[in-house]
Amino acid sequence: MTPLKPAPSPVAPAARIGHVHLRVADLDRAIGFYSGVLGFDVMQVFPSGDAAFLGAGGYHHHIGLNVWESRGGTPPPPGHTGLYHTAFLYPTRADLADAVRRVIEAGYRIDGAADHGVSEAVYLRDPDGNGVELYWDRPREQWPVDADGKLAMDNARLDLRDLLATR
């Protein structure tokens, strides 16, 4: 698949986003969501109690949380710039379904669900109003392409009942 416009100096092909670090209003509440609901391990909480690092599979951290400048704060109002969402990639459709079940059982509202052709994604908000995407990627050979071989992503409705039936 060829990008529409190649970068003048391409990044290394193995480059990835390593982690996200979020300002939150209440550290314990945020840990309750990212660990208690989504299942990330708490790797470290600062002795001061104002920051924590969470990871999966023993990794030092995929998520940083802090209240350094935001303790008791409110989410940014709509119409302002900032992080749209953090996306968490699950290895299989069954793993995504498990995560979505846990979110629903914990009482969080699902804001949307989409089949992008390359992936299936579910959208919600964390307790601080930060956008969260939970998704899995289809195998690359299944990604939709147009007649010219260019990526042809979509934004079709995802059947949540079908997803949740996946084991």
N, C-alpha and C positions, 0 to 999 in steps of 0.2 A: 504494500500500500504506500503510495507516494503522498506526502503532505501537499496541500494546495500551494504553499509557498515555503520552500526550505529556509531554515535559519541561515544567516550569513556565516555563522560559525557554530555548527551544531554542538549540542551538549553531548557528553559521553552517553552512549545508548543504554548503559546500565544505571544512569542517574535516576533517583527516586526522591520523593519528598520523604524526609526522615521522620518528622514528628510535627505535631501541632502543639502550641503552647497557648492556653486560653486564660484570659482574665475572668474570674468568677466572683460572685458576690459572697458566696458561702462555700468554703472549701469542703466541709463535711458533706453538704448537700450534693456538690459536684462529684465527690468521690462516690457517694451513694448511687449516682446515676452511672458514671463510667465504669465503676467496679461492680456495684451491686446489681445493676440492670444489664449493662453490656458485657460484663464479665472480665474486664481488664484487671490484671494483678496490680496491686499497689506495691510498687518497688521501693519507694522511699517517701516519707513525709518529713519535711524539714523540722528540726527540733522546735523552731519558732512557731510551727503550726500555720505558716502562711503560704506554703507551697507543697505540692506533691507531684510525684512522677509515677505513671502507670504504664504497663507494657503487657505484651502478649508473648508467650513462648519463651520467657526468661530474658527478653530484650530489655535493656536498661530503661527505655521509655519511648512509647509512641505518643503519649499524651502528657503534657505538662499543664498543671493547674496552679494558679496563684491568685492571691487577694492583695498583692502589693499595692496596687493603685485602684482597687475595685471593691474592697470589702463593703458589703451593704449596698453596692451600686445597683443600677437598673440597666436593662438592655438598651442599646441605642435605639432611638425612635426610627420608625420606617422612613425610607427616603434618604437615609444617610449612608455614607460609604462604610465599608468594613468587611469582615469575613462573611461570605454568603453561606457557606457550610463547610464542615469538615467531613470528608468521605472516608468511611471505613470499609476496606476491601476484604471480603470473606472468600475463602478458597473454593467453596462449593455452594450450589444453590441450597442444599440442605443446611449448611452452616448459616446462610442468610436467613432461611426460614426459622431456624432456632432463635436467632437474635431478634427477629421481628416478633415471635411469640413471646419472648421475655419482655420486650418493650410493651406489648399490649397487656400482658398479665400484670405489669407494674403500673398500669393505668395511664400511660403516655398516649397522647393523641397522634395518630399518623396524619401528616399534612398532605401527603401525596405518594403515589407509586407509579413508576414508569418503566416501560420496556424500551430501552434505547437501542435495541438491536445488538449492540456490542455487550450490553450488560442489562441487568435488572436491578432497579433501585427503589428504595423506600426512604421517604423523607419525614423528618420530625424535628422537634426543638428540644434542646436539653433544658434543665431547670433555669438556666440563665437566659434563655431565649436564643441561644446559638443554634444555627442550622446544623443538622446532622443528616448525612446520607449514609445508609447502610446498603451495600451492593455486592454483587459478584459479577465477574467478567465471564462471558462465554469464551470458549476456546477461540483463538485468533482466526482459525480457518472457518469459523462460522460467522464472523463479522460481516455485515452487509456492505457491499460495494456497488457503485454505479457502473454503467457501461464502460467508463474510462478506467475502472479499477480504483477509483477514489472512495474513501470511506463515506458511507451513507447512513449515518446515525439517524435515529428516529426518536420520537417522544410519545410513543403509543401508551395506552392505558395498560397497566400491569394488573392481572387478575390476582388480587391478594389471597383469595380463597384457594386458588390453585397453588400459589407459592406456599401457603401455610400447610397444605396437604403433603408437601415434600418432606420426606424423612431421610 
